[in-house]
Amino acid sequence: MLAECPAVCSLFEVLNGLDAARRFAREPLPGPDFARLLLAEQPFLTAVLRRGYPVEEVVYPFGRGRFRRGEPMPYLAAACLPRLSEHPDALLDALRDFARALPPAPAAAQLRRAFAWLAARSGRPLWIERSGSSVEYLPALAAAFPGARFLHLHRDGPETALSMRAHHAYRLPIALLYRAPVDGVSADALGPLELAAAPRPDDAISRILRARPPAPLFGRYWSDQLARGLAARGALGARYAELAFEDLLARPRDALARVAAFFGLPPGPWLERASALVRGGGPRRAPGLAAEERAALEAACAPGAALLGRAPPAALG
């Protein structure tokens, strides 16, 4: 929606694809090393695509571009660059050459240079990066981008949790993080996790992706990531703002006007175009759960809801 603003270069899902241990490394990173970090694959995504599961964020033109579905490819090419150019492979090559030529600098400084380059190449003066669940590493983001403003778009906890469970690229890492049982088998008994191996019907990754892990695990992740990230919001002051997803659906024009004011974006016809992209939030999933599972999910989401000042999930219908 913000990409409708002619001043904004929308960088979609860049940071989530970077190695979490290195994306904000403080030691000087030479250009070639930064290029390898920036253009690396996301092995969890590759494993999901290799098994034929859809991932809505991935819009790379398989069949027309150089990469084939399920083979290792830069995460940047999967989701971000096709939204910036009709020729994502050419843009990827140009970005790689730019990154390789950069002088050594900490990873955050290199990222700021790369983002500024992408914005300039698109003819737009500003960039806004959006990554799902990035609130989890808000403290690191605040340190890496000291002049930035941060908008936290959040949604009802149980609905977010159930959406993540239905999203294969979330289901896999979260199930592994919390050691979710699969079909009555403990995570430790599933066998080795071989992200790069060819899929088999009985391999651990395939079994997890076919499974339906307990919903409360995803509610726990939702609460845990909020606890980790929101510890930084007090120090950000006026550089931090929040927007409820439900408000965006109900009053898109007003919500976007507030977002534009927060980011200092110029008003104009783009607000109407962006508002017209709202098509509703779809049916709620939580009411379809069995009573016991729903109660457990709401309990898992309660700490996160309290941090956001949201009503307890049970009160939301």
C-alpha positions in Angstrom: 0.0 0.0 0.0 2.8 2.4 0.8 4.4 1.6 -2.5 1.5 3.6 -4.1 3.2 6.7 -2.7 5.5 8.1 -5.5 8.1 9.1 -2.8 8.5 5.6 -1.4 10.7 2.7 -2.5 9.0 -0.2 -0.8 11.6 -2.8 0.3 9.6 -5.9 1.0 10.9 -8.7 3.2 14.6 -7.9 3.0 15.8 -8.2 6.5 14.1 -11.4 7.3 16.1 -13.1 4.6 19.5 -12.2 6.0 21.5 -14.3 8.4 20.2 -13.2 11.8 23.7 -13.6 13.3 25.4 -11.3 10.8 22.8 -8.9 9.5 23.8 -6.2 12.1 27.4 -7.3 12.7 29.4 -4.4 14.0 32.8 -5.4 12.7 33.8 -3.8 9.3 32.4 -5.9 6.5 34.2 -5.7 3.1 32.0 -5.2 0.0 32.3 -8.7 -1.3 31.4 -10.2 2.1 28.4 -7.9 2.3 27.3 -8.9 -1.2 27.3 -12.5 -0.1 25.3 -11.7 3.0 22.8 -9.6 1.0 22.3 -12.1 -1.8 22.3 -15.3 0.3 19.4 -17.8 0.1 17.0 -18.4 3.0 17.3 -22.2 3.4 14.0 -22.6 5.2 12.2 -20.9 2.3 14.1 -23.0 -0.2 13.1 -26.2 1.7 9.4 -25.1 1.6 9.4 -24.2 -2.1 11.2 -27.4 -2.9 8.3 -29.4 -1.5 5.8 -27.6 -3.6 4.2 -25.5 -0.9 3.0 -21.9 -1.8 4.5 -18.9 -0.1 2.5 -15.8 -0.9 5.3 -13.4 -0.4 7.3 -15.0 -3.2 6.6 -13.3 -6.5 9.7 -14.2 -8.5 8.8 -15.0 -12.1 9.7 -18.7 -12.2 9.7 -20.0 -15.7 10.8 -16.6 -17.1 13.8 -15.8 -14.8 17.1 -17.5 -14.3 16.1 -19.4 -11.1 13.8 -22.4 -10.9 11.3 -23.0 -8.2 12.9 -24.9 -5.3 16.5 -24.4 -6.2 18.7 -22.1 -4.0 18.2 -18.5 -4.9 18.8 -15.1 -3.1 15.9 -14.4 -0.8 16.1 -10.8 -2.1 15.2 -12.1 -5.6 12.3 -14.1 -4.3 10.2 -11.4 -2.7 11.7 -7.9 -2.9 13.3 -7.2 -6.3 10.3 -8.4 -8.4 8.2 -5.8 -6.7 10.7 -3.1 -7.8 11.4 -4.1 -11.4 10.0 -6.1 -14.2 13.6 -7.4 -14.7 14.6 -8.7 -11.2 17.6 -10.6 -12.4 19.1 -7.5 -14.0 18.4 -5.6 -10.8 20.0 -8.3 -8.7 23.1 -8.3 -10.8 23.4 -4.5 -10.5 22.9 -4.6 -6.8 25.5 -7.3 -6.4 28.0 -5.2 -8.3 27.2 -2.1 -6.2 27.6 -4.1 -3.0 30.8 -5.7 -4.0 32.4 -2.3 -4.6 31.5 -0.8 -1.2 34.3 0.0 1.2 34.4 -1.9 4.5 31.8 -0.8 7.0 29.6 -2.4 9.7 26.7 -4.4 8.2 24.1 -1.8 9.2 26.0 0.9 7.4 26.3 -1.3 4.4 22.5 -2.0 4.5 21.8 1.7 4.6 23.9 2.3 1.6 22.2 -0.6 -0.3 18.8 0.7 0.6 19.6 4.2 -0.5 21.0 2.8 -3.8 17.7 0.9 -4.4 15.7 4.0 -3.7 17.8 6.2 -5.9 17.6 3.6 -8.7 13.8 3.5 -8.5 13.7 7.3 -8.6 12.1 7.6 -5.2 13.7 9.6 -2.4 12.6 7.5 0.6 12.6 3.8 1.4 10.5 1.8 3.8 11.5 -1.8 4.7 8.8 -4.2 5.8 9.4 -7.6 7.2 6.9 -9.8 9.0 7.7 -10.4 12.7 10.5 -7.9 12.6 9.2 -6.4 15.9 11.1 -9.4 17.4 14.4 -7.7 16.7 13.3 -4.1 17.2 16.2 -3.4 19.6 18.7 -4.3 16.9 16.8 -2.4 14.3 16.8 0.7 16.4 20.6 0.5 16.9 21.2 -0.2 13.2 19.0 2.6 11.9 19.4 5.4 14.5 17.5 8.0 12.5 14.6 5.8 11.4 11.0 5.7 12.4 9.3 2.4 13.2 5.7 1.6 12.6 4.4 -1.6 14.3 1.4 -3.1 12.5 -0.2 -5.6 14.8 -3.2 -7.9 14.7 -5.3 -9.9 17.1 -3.0 -12.5 18.7 -5.0 -15.7 18.1 -5.7 -14.8 14.5 -2.1 -13.9 13.9 -1.0 -17.3 15.5 -3.4 -19.3 13.3 -2.3 -17.3 10.2 1.3 -18.3 11.0 0.3 -21.9 11.5 -1.3 -21.9 8.0 1.8 -20.2 6.5 4.3 -22.9 5.6 7.4 -20.7 5.8 6.4 -19.8 9.4 5.2 -23.3 10.4 8.5 -24.9 9.8 10.8 -22.7 11.9 8.3 -22.1 14.7 7.6 -25.8 15.0 11.3 -26.4 15.2 11.9 -23.6 17.7 9.3 -24.9 20.2 10.0 -28.6 19.4 6.4 -29.3 18.4 5.3 -32.9 18.3 4.4 -34.2 14.8 1.6 -36.8 14.5 2.3 -37.9 18.1 6.1 -38.1 17.5 8.4 -35.9 19.5 10.5 -33.4 17.5 13.7 -35.2 18.7 12.5 -38.5 17.2 11.8 -37.1 13.7 15.3 -37.6 12.5 17.9 -35.2 11.2 16.8 -31.8 9.7 18.4 -31.7 6.3 17.4 -28.4 4.8 19.5 -28.8 1.6 18.6 -32.5 1.0 16.1 -33.6 -1.7 12.7 -34.1 -0.2 11.3 -37.5 0.7 7.8 -38.3 2.0 9.2 -39.3 5.4 11.9 -36.7 6.0 11.5 -34.4 9.0 10.8 -31.3 7.1 8.1 -32.9 4.9 6.4 -34.3 8.0 6.4 -31.0 9.8 5.0 -29.2 6.7 2.2 -31.7 6.4 1.4 -31.6 10.1 -0.9 -29.3 12.1 1.2 -28.3 15.1 -0.6 -27.2 18.3 -2.0 -23.7 17.9 -0.8 -22.5 21.3 2.8 -22.8 20.2 2.2 -20.1 17.6 0.5 -18.0 20.2 3.5 -18.4 22.5 5.8 -17.3 19.6 3.6 -14.2 19.1 3.8 -13.2 22.7 7.5 -14.1 23.0 8.5 -11.9 20.0 6.5 -9.0 21.4 8.2 -9.3 24.7 11.6 -9.3 23.1 10.9 -6.4 20.7 8.7 -4.0 22.6 11.3 -3.6 25.3 12.9 -1.1 22.9 9.8 1.1 22.2 10.2 3.3 25.2 13.6 4.6 24.1 12.3 5.4 20.6 9.8 8.0 21.8 8.1 9.7 18.9 10.0 7.6 16.4 7.8 4.6 17.2 4.1 4.3 16.4 1.5 1.5 16.3 -1.4 0.7 14.0 -3.9 -2.1 14.5 -4.6 -4.2 11.5 -8.3 -4.1 12.3 -8.3 -0.3 12.1 -6.6 -0.4 8.7 -9.3 -2.7 7.4 -12.2 -0.7 8.9 -10.9 2.8 8.0 -8.1 2.5 5.5 -8.1 6.1 4.3 -7.8 7.5 7.8 -5.3 4.9 8.9 -3.1 5.5 5.9 -3.3 9.3 6.4 -1.9 8.8 10.0 0.8 6.5 8.6 1.7 9.1 6.0 2.0 11.8 8.6 4.1 9.6 10.8 6.6 8.9 8.0 6.4 12.4 6.6 5.0 11.3 3.3 3.4 13.8 0.9 -0.4 13.5 0.6 -2.0 13.0 -2.8 -4.0 10.6 -4.9 -1.9 7.7 -3.8 -3.8 7.6 -0.6 -7.0 6.7 -2.4 -5.3 4.1 -4.6 -3.7 2.5 -1.5 -7.0 2.5 0.4 -8.7 0.8 -2.5 -6.3 -2.2 -2.0 -8.1 -3.2 1.1 -10.3 -6.2 0.4 -11.2 -7.3 3.9 -9.4 -9.5 6.4 -11.1 -12.8 5.5 -12.9 -15.1 7.9 -11.7 -15.5 11.5 -10.0 -18.8 12.3 -10.2 -18.9 16.1 -14.0 -19.5 16.4 -13.5 -22.7 14.4 -11.2 -24.2 17.0 -12.3 -26.7 19.6 -13.0 -25.0 22.9 -10.0 -26.5 24.7 -7.5 -25.6 22.0 -9.0 -22.1 21.7 -8.7 -21.5 25.4 -5.0 -22.7 25.4 -4.3 -20.4 22.4 -5.9 -17.4 24.1 -3.8 -18.1 27.2 -0.7 -18.2 25.2 -1.5 -14.9 23.5 -2.5 -13.1 26.7 1.0 -11.8 27.6 1.4 -10.3 24.1 -2.1 -8.8 24.2 -1.3 -7.2 27.5 1.9 -5.6 26.1 -0.2 -4.1 23.2 -3.0 -3.0 25.5 -5.4 -5.1 23.5 -8.6 -6.6 24.9 -8.2 -10.2 26.0 -8.7 -12.5 23.0 -11.9 -14.0 24.5 -13.6 -10.6 24.5 -13.0 -10.2 20.7 -15.7 -12.7 19.8 
